[in-house]
Amino acid sequence: MLFHSWRRLRDRWQYLRQRHHSRRRLVDLDQHLLDDVGLDRPTAQREARKPFWR
């Protein structure tokens, strides 16, 4: 039970870190790539500023 809880916590932490990293990388994309994923520059900047838990 305790092992399962720690594993879930670790998995959640890794997910949050990956999401945070991905959001930070949005601001490095050029406009062509942002268009491909359906984002404009202001939206990408807003996403990049979000804290990792949101």
PDB file with one MODEL, atoms N, CA, C and O in Angstrom:
MODEL        1
ATOM      1  N   MET A   1       0.825  -1.195   0.000  1.00  0.00           N
ATOM      2  CA  MET A   1       0.000   0.000   0.000  1.00  0.00           C
ATOM      3  C   MET A   1       0.868   1.257   0.000  1.00  0.00           C
ATOM      4  O   MET A   1       0.652   2.167  -0.801  1.00  0.00           O
ATOM      5  N   LEU A   2       1.845   1.304   0.897  1.00  0.00           N
ATOM      6  CA  LEU A   2       2.729   2.466   0.963  1.00  0.00           C
ATOM      7  C   LEU A   2       3.539   2.604  -0.325  1.00  0.00           C
ATOM      8  O   LEU A   2       3.718   3.710  -0.836  1.00  0.00           O
ATOM      9  N   PHE A   3       4.023   1.488  -0.842  1.00  0.00           N
ATOM     10  CA  PHE A   3       4.775   1.513  -2.096  1.00  0.00           C
ATOM     11  C   PHE A   3       3.912   2.066  -3.221  1.00  0.00           C
ATOM     12  O   PHE A   3       4.375   2.872  -4.027  1.00  0.00           O
ATOM     13  N   HIS A   4       2.660   1.634  -3.274  1.00  0.00           N
ATOM     14  CA  HIS A   4       1.738   2.111  -4.303  1.00  0.00           C
ATOM     15  C   HIS A   4       1.537   3.620  -4.187  1.00  0.00           C
ATOM     16  O   HIS A   4       1.503   4.319  -5.200  1.00  0.00           O
ATOM     17  N   SER A   5       1.406   4.120  -2.978  1.00  0.00           N
ATOM     18  CA  SER A   5       1.219   5.559  -2.762  1.00  0.00           C
ATOM     19  C   SER A   5       2.441   6.351  -3.215  1.00  0.00           C
ATOM     20  O   SER A   5       2.309   7.388  -3.866  1.00  0.00           O
ATOM     21  N   TRP A   6       3.625   5.862  -2.870  1.00  0.00           N
ATOM     22  CA  TRP A   6       4.843   6.540  -3.291  1.00  0.00           C
ATOM     23  C   TRP A   6       4.998   6.510  -4.808  1.00  0.00           C
ATOM     24  O   TRP A   6       5.439   7.482  -5.421  1.00  0.00           O
ATOM     25  N   ARG A   7       4.634   5.402  -5.387  1.00  0.00           N
ATOM     26  CA  ARG A   7       4.737   5.285  -6.841  1.00  0.00           C
ATOM     27  C   ARG A   7       3.778   6.251  -7.532  1.00  0.00           C
ATOM     28  O   ARG A   7       4.149   6.903  -8.509  1.00  0.00           O
ATOM     29  N   ARG A   8       2.561   6.345  -7.036  1.00  0.00           N
ATOM     30  CA  ARG A   8       1.596   7.300  -7.595  1.00  0.00           C
ATOM     31  C   ARG A   8       2.097   8.730  -7.451  1.00  0.00           C
ATOM     32  O   ARG A   8       1.978   9.533  -8.376  1.00  0.00           O
ATOM     33  N   LEU A   9       2.653   9.043  -6.296  1.00  0.00           N
ATOM     34  CA  LEU A   9       3.190  10.381  -6.058  1.00  0.00           C
ATOM     35  C   LEU A   9       4.340  10.681  -7.018  1.00  0.00           C
ATOM     36  O   LEU A   9       4.408  11.767  -7.593  1.00  0.00           O
ATOM     37  N   ARG A  10       5.232   9.723  -7.185  1.00  0.00           N
ATOM     38  CA  ARG A  10       6.351   9.897  -8.115  1.00  0.00           C
ATOM     39  C   ARG A  10       5.858  10.087  -9.546  1.00  0.00           C
ATOM     40  O   ARG A  10       6.347  10.962 -10.260  1.00  0.00           O
ATOM     41  N   ASP A  11       4.900   9.277  -9.965  1.00  0.00           N
ATOM     42  CA  ASP A  11       4.354   9.381 -11.315  1.00  0.00           C
ATOM     43  C   ASP A  11       3.688  10.732 -11.538  1.00  0.00           C
ATOM     44  O   ASP A  11       3.836  11.339 -12.599  1.00  0.00           O
ATOM     45  N   ARG A  12       2.963  11.193 -10.546  1.00  0.00           N
ATOM     46  CA  ARG A  12       2.299  12.504 -10.649  1.00  0.00           C
ATOM     47  C   ARG A  12       3.338  13.612 -10.760  1.00  0.00           C
ATOM     48  O   ARG A  12       3.192  14.522 -11.576  1.00  0.00           O
ATOM     49  N   TRP A  13       4.380  13.539  -9.948  1.00  0.00           N
ATOM     50  CA  TRP A  13       5.433  14.546  -9.984  1.00  0.00           C
ATOM     51  C   TRP A  13       6.109  14.571 -11.361  1.00  0.00           C
ATOM     52  O   TRP A  13       6.369  15.647 -11.900  1.00  0.00           O
ATOM     53  N   GLN A  14       6.388  13.420 -11.919  1.00  0.00           N
ATOM     54  CA  GLN A  14       7.003  13.354 -13.248  1.00  0.00           C
ATOM     55  C   GLN A  14       6.078  13.948 -14.307  1.00  0.00           C
ATOM     56  O   GLN A  14       6.534  14.651 -15.209  1.00  0.00           O
ATOM     57  N   TYR A  15       4.795  13.671 -14.201  1.00  0.00           N
ATOM     58  CA  TYR A  15       3.821  14.235 -15.137  1.00  0.00           C
ATOM     59  C   TYR A  15       3.817  15.760 -15.052  1.00  0.00           C
ATOM     60  O   TYR A  15       3.838  16.437 -16.080  1.00  0.00           O
ATOM     61  N   LEU A  16       3.790  16.303 -13.838  1.00  0.00           N
ATOM     62  CA  LEU A  16       3.769  17.756 -13.660  1.00  0.00           C
ATOM     63  C   LEU A  16       5.049  18.401 -14.184  1.00  0.00           C
ATOM     64  O   LEU A  16       4.992  19.468 -14.795  1.00  0.00           O
ATOM     65  N   ARG A  17       6.188  17.780 -13.958  1.00  0.00           N
ATOM     66  CA  ARG A  17       7.460  18.298 -14.467  1.00  0.00           C
ATOM     67  C   ARG A  17       7.476  18.312 -15.991  1.00  0.00           C
ATOM     68  O   ARG A  17       7.921  19.282 -16.605  1.00  0.00           O
ATOM     69  N   GLN A  18       6.991  17.238 -16.596  1.00  0.00           N
ATOM     70  CA  GLN A  18       6.970  17.164 -18.058  1.00  0.00           C
ATOM     71  C   GLN A  18       6.044  18.227 -18.647  1.00  0.00           C
ATOM     72  O   GLN A  18       6.382  18.872 -19.639  1.00  0.00           O
ATOM     73  N   ARG A  19       4.890  18.401 -18.037  1.00  0.00           N
ATOM     74  CA  ARG A  19       3.943  19.411 -18.519  1.00  0.00           C
ATOM     75  C   ARG A  19       4.550  20.808 -18.398  1.00  0.00           C
ATOM     76  O   ARG A  19       4.422  21.623 -19.311  1.00  0.00           O
ATOM     77  N   HIS A  20       5.202  21.082 -17.283  1.00  0.00           N
ATOM     78  CA  HIS A  20       5.851  22.377 -17.076  1.00  0.00           C
ATOM     79  C   HIS A  20       6.937  22.605 -18.132  1.00  0.00           C
ATOM     80  O   HIS A  20       7.028  23.686 -18.714  1.00  0.00           O
ATOM     81  N   HIS A  21       7.745  21.594 -18.370  1.00  0.00           N
ATOM     82  CA  HIS A  21       8.814  21.684 -19.367  1.00  0.00           C
ATOM     83  C   HIS A  21       8.237  21.939 -20.765  1.00  0.00           C
ATOM     84  O   HIS A  21       8.753  22.770 -21.512  1.00  0.00           O
ATOM     85  N   SER A  22       7.182  21.229 -21.107  1.00  0.00           N
ATOM     86  CA  SER A  22       6.559  21.399 -22.426  1.00  0.00           C
ATOM     87  C   SER A  22       6.002  22.803 -22.596  1.00  0.00           C
ATOM     88  O   SER A  22       6.140  23.405 -23.660  1.00  0.00           O
ATOM     89  N   ARG A  23       5.383  23.316 -21.563  1.00  0.00           N
ATOM     90  CA  ARG A  23       4.838  24.675 -21.637  1.00  0.00           C
ATOM     91  C   ARG A  23       5.946  25.704 -21.812  1.00  0.00           C
ATOM     92  O   ARG A  23       5.799  26.653 -22.582  1.00  0.00           O
ATOM     93  N   ARG A  24       7.042  25.523 -21.108  1.00  0.00           N
ATOM     94  CA  ARG A  24       8.161  26.466 -21.230  1.00  0.00           C
ATOM     95  C   ARG A  24       8.732  26.456 -22.646  1.00  0.00           C
ATOM     96  O   ARG A  24       9.196  27.486 -23.135  1.00  0.00           O
ATOM     97  N   ARG A  25       8.700  25.329 -23.286  1.00  0.00           N
ATOM     98  CA  ARG A  25       9.252  25.222 -24.645  1.00  0.00           C
ATOM     99  C   ARG A  25       8.359  25.875 -25.692  1.00  0.00           C
ATOM    100  O   ARG A  25       8.814  26.146 -26.803  1.00  0.00           O
ATOM    101  N   LEU A  26       7.101  26.132 -25.359  1.00  0.00           N
ATOM    102  CA  LEU A  26       6.198  26.765 -26.319  1.00  0.00           C
ATOM    103  C   LEU A  26       6.724  28.117 -26.794  1.00  0.00           C
ATOM    104  O   LEU A  26       6.583  28.453 -27.970  1.00  0.00           O
ATOM    105  N   VAL A  27       7.324  28.889 -25.905  1.00  0.00           N
ATOM    106  CA  VAL A  27       7.792  30.221 -26.286  1.00  0.00           C
ATOM    107  C   VAL A  27       8.972  30.164 -27.253  1.00  0.00           C
ATOM    108  O   VAL A  27       9.292  31.164 -27.895  1.00  0.00           O
ATOM    109  N   ASP A  28       9.618  29.015 -27.362  1.00  0.00           N
ATOM    110  CA  ASP A  28      10.743  28.865 -28.287  1.00  0.00           C
ATOM    111  C   ASP A  28      10.304  28.488 -29.700  1.00  0.00           C
ATOM    112  O   ASP A  28      11.109  28.525 -30.631  1.00  0.00           O
ATOM    113  N   LEU A  29       9.040  28.126 -29.862  1.00  0.00           N
ATOM    114  CA  LEU A  29       8.557  27.714 -31.181  1.00  0.00           C
ATOM    115  C   LEU A  29       8.365  28.924 -32.087  1.00  0.00           C
ATOM    116  O   LEU A  29       7.949  29.991 -31.635  1.00  0.00           O
ATOM    117  N   ASP A  30       8.671  28.745 -33.368  1.00  0.00           N
ATOM    118  CA  ASP A  30       8.396  29.836 -34.297  1.00  0.00           C
ATOM    119  C   ASP A  30       6.905  29.831 -34.656  1.00  0.00           C
ATOM    120  O   ASP A  30       6.178  28.893 -34.327  1.00  0.00           O
ATOM    121  N   GLN A  31       6.474  30.877 -35.324  1.00  0.00           N
ATOM    122  CA  GLN A  31       5.047  31.045 -35.593  1.00  0.00           C
ATOM    123  C   GLN A  31       4.475  29.902 -36.425  1.00  0.00           C
ATOM    124  O   GLN A  31       3.331  29.494 -36.225  1.00  0.00           O
ATOM    125  N   HIS A  32       5.263  29.393 -37.346  1.00  0.00           N
ATOM    126  CA  HIS A  32       4.808  28.280 -38.184  1.00  0.00           C
ATOM    127  C   HIS A  32       4.454  27.062 -37.324  1.00  0.00           C
ATOM    128  O   HIS A  32       3.421  26.427 -37.536  1.00  0.00           O
ATOM    129  N   LEU A  33       5.307  26.745 -36.365  1.00  0.00           N
ATOM    130  CA  LEU A  33       5.034  25.599 -35.497  1.00  0.00           C
ATOM    131  C   LEU A  33       3.861  25.873 -34.556  1.00  0.00           C
ATOM    132  O   LEU A  33       3.064  24.976 -34.279  1.00  0.00           O
ATOM    133  N   LEU A  34       3.754  27.103 -34.067  1.00  0.00           N
ATOM    134  CA  LEU A  34       2.597  27.448 -33.234  1.00  0.00           C
ATOM    135  C   LEU A  34       1.302  27.294 -34.032  1.00  0.00           C
ATOM    136  O   LEU A  34       0.301  26.802 -33.512  1.00  0.00           O
ATOM    137  N   ASP A  35       1.329  27.716 -35.286  1.00  0.00           N
ATOM    138  CA  ASP A  35       0.153  27.539 -36.146  1.00  0.00           C
ATOM    139  C   ASP A  35      -0.196  26.061 -36.286  1.00  0.00           C
ATOM    140  O   ASP A  35      -1.371  25.694 -36.283  1.00  0.00           O
ATOM    141  N   ASP A  36       0.819  25.220 -36.408  1.00  0.00           N
ATOM    142  CA  ASP A  36       0.591  23.778 -36.547  1.00  0.00           C
ATOM    143  C   ASP A  36      -0.136  23.186 -35.341  1.00  0.00           C
ATOM    144  O   ASP A  36      -0.957  22.281 -35.490  1.00  0.00           O
ATOM    145  N   VAL A  37       0.166  23.695 -34.152  1.00  0.00           N
ATOM    146  CA  VAL A  37      -0.488  23.164 -32.951  1.00  0.00           C
ATOM    147  C   VAL A  37      -1.704  23.986 -32.543  1.00  0.00           C
ATOM    148  O   VAL A  37      -2.332  23.704 -31.523  1.00  0.00           O
ATOM    149  N   GLY A  38      -2.037  25.002 -33.337  1.00  0.00           N
ATOM    150  CA  GLY A  38      -3.256  25.769 -33.100  1.00  0.00           C
ATOM    151  C   GLY A  38      -3.153  26.823 -32.013  1.00  0.00           C
ATOM    152  O   GLY A  38      -4.148  27.148 -31.366  1.00  0.00           O
ATOM    153  N   LEU A  39      -1.957  27.359 -31.806  1.00  0.00           N
ATOM    154  CA  LEU A  39      -1.770  28.402 -30.795  1.00  0.00           C
ATOM    155  C   LEU A  39      -1.253  29.679 -31.433  1.00  0.00           C
ATOM    156  O   LEU A  39      -0.527  29.646 -32.426  1.00  0.00           O
ATOM    157  N   ASP A  40      -1.641  30.808 -30.845  1.00  0.00           N
ATOM    158  CA  ASP A  40      -1.027  32.065 -31.247  1.00  0.00           C
ATOM    159  C   ASP A  40       0.035  32.427 -30.210  1.00  0.00           C
ATOM    160  O   ASP A  40       0.107  31.800 -29.153  1.00  0.00           O
ATOM    161  N   ARG A  41       0.847  33.419 -30.499  1.00  0.00           N
ATOM    162  CA  ARG A  41       1.956  33.782 -29.617  1.00  0.00           C
ATOM    163  C   ARG A  41       1.483  34.176 -28.207  1.00  0.00           C
ATOM    164  O   ARG A  41       2.054  33.691 -27.230  1.00  0.00           O
ATOM    165  N   PRO A  42       0.456  35.040 -28.063  1.00  0.00           N
ATOM    166  CA  PRO A  42       0.015  35.401 -26.703  1.00  0.00           C
ATOM    167  C   PRO A  42      -0.468  34.197 -25.883  1.00  0.00           C
ATOM    168  O   PRO A  42      -0.220  34.127 -24.680  1.00  0.00           O
ATOM    169  N   THR A  43      -1.146  33.266 -26.523  1.00  0.00           N
ATOM    170  CA  THR A  43      -1.610  32.073 -25.813  1.00  0.00           C
ATOM    171  C   THR A  43      -0.426  31.216 -25.376  1.00  0.00           C
ATOM    172  O   THR A  43      -0.418  30.696 -24.261  1.00  0.00           O
ATOM    173  N   ALA A  44       0.560  31.066 -26.233  1.00  0.00           N
ATOM    174  CA  ALA A  44       1.754  30.291 -25.883  1.00  0.00           C
ATOM    175  C   ALA A  44       2.480  30.938 -24.707  1.00  0.00           C
ATOM    176  O   ALA A  44       2.959  30.241 -23.813  1.00  0.00           O
ATOM    177  N   GLN A  45       2.561  32.258 -24.705  1.00  0.00           N
ATOM    178  CA  GLN A  45       3.220  32.953 -23.599  1.00  0.00           C
ATOM    179  C   GLN A  45       2.440  32.793 -22.299  1.00  0.00           C
ATOM    180  O   GLN A  45       3.033  32.615 -21.234  1.00  0.00           O
ATOM    181  N   ARG A  46       1.118  32.856 -22.383  1.00  0.00           N
ATOM    182  CA  ARG A  46       0.285  32.646 -21.185  1.00  0.00           C
ATOM    183  C   ARG A  46       0.481  31.241 -20.634  1.00  0.00           C
ATOM    184  O   ARG A  46       0.627  31.052 -19.427  1.00  0.00           O
ATOM    185  N   GLU A  47       0.481  30.262 -21.525  1.00  0.00           N
ATOM    186  CA  GLU A  47       0.686  28.871 -21.095  1.00  0.00           C
ATOM    187  C   GLU A  47       2.054  28.697 -20.435  1.00  0.00           C
ATOM    188  O   GLU A  47       2.176  27.997 -19.430  1.00  0.00           O
ATOM    189  N   ALA A  48       3.062  29.322 -20.990  1.00  0.00           N
ATOM    190  CA  ALA A  48       4.419  29.185 -20.453  1.00  0.00           C
ATOM    191  C   ALA A  48       4.547  29.796 -19.061  1.00  0.00           C
ATOM    192  O   ALA A  48       5.391  29.373 -18.272  1.00  0.00           O
ATOM    193  N   ARG A  49       3.719  30.782 -18.759  1.00  0.00           N
ATOM    194  CA  ARG A  49       3.790  31.427 -17.442  1.00  0.00           C
ATOM    195  C   ARG A  49       3.010  30.689 -16.362  1.00  0.00           C
ATOM    196  O   ARG A  49       3.127  31.022 -15.183  1.00  0.00           O
ATOM    197  N   LYS A  50       2.225  29.703 -16.742  1.00  0.00           N
ATOM    198  CA  LYS A  50       1.435  28.982 -15.745  1.00  0.00           C
ATOM    199  C   LYS A  50       2.343  28.207 -14.796  1.00  0.00           C
ATOM    200  O   LYS A  50       3.364  27.662 -15.215  1.00  0.00           O
ATOM    201  N   PRO A  51       1.974  28.157 -13.525  1.00  0.00           N
ATOM    202  CA  PRO A  51       2.748  27.325 -12.596  1.00  0.00           C
ATOM    203  C   PRO A  51       2.574  25.843 -12.931  1.00  0.00           C
ATOM    204  O   PRO A  51       1.601  25.458 -13.580  1.00  0.00           O
ATOM    205  N   PHE A  52       3.501  25.035 -12.493  1.00  0.00           N
ATOM    206  CA  PHE A  52       3.496  23.624 -12.887  1.00  0.00           C
ATOM    207  C   PHE A  52       2.260  22.866 -12.422  1.00  0.00           C
ATOM    208  O   PHE A  52       1.898  21.861 -13.032  1.00  0.00           O
ATOM    209  N   TRP A  53       1.612  23.313 -11.374  1.00  0.00           N
ATOM    210  CA  TRP A  53       0.458  22.573 -10.844  1.00  0.00           C
ATOM    211  C   TRP A  53      -0.843  22.920 -11.554  1.00  0.00           C
ATOM    212  O   TRP A  53      -1.868  22.300 -11.268  1.00  0.00           O
ATOM    213  N   ARG A  54      -0.844  23.869 -12.451  1.00  0.00           N
ATOM    214  CA  ARG A  54      -2.072  24.224 -13.167  1.00  0.00           C
ATOM    215  C   ARG A  54      -2.130  23.594 -14.524  1.00  0.00           C
ATOM    216  O   ARG A  54      -3.100  23.793 -15.256  1.00  0.00           O
TER     217      ARG A  54
ENDMDL
END
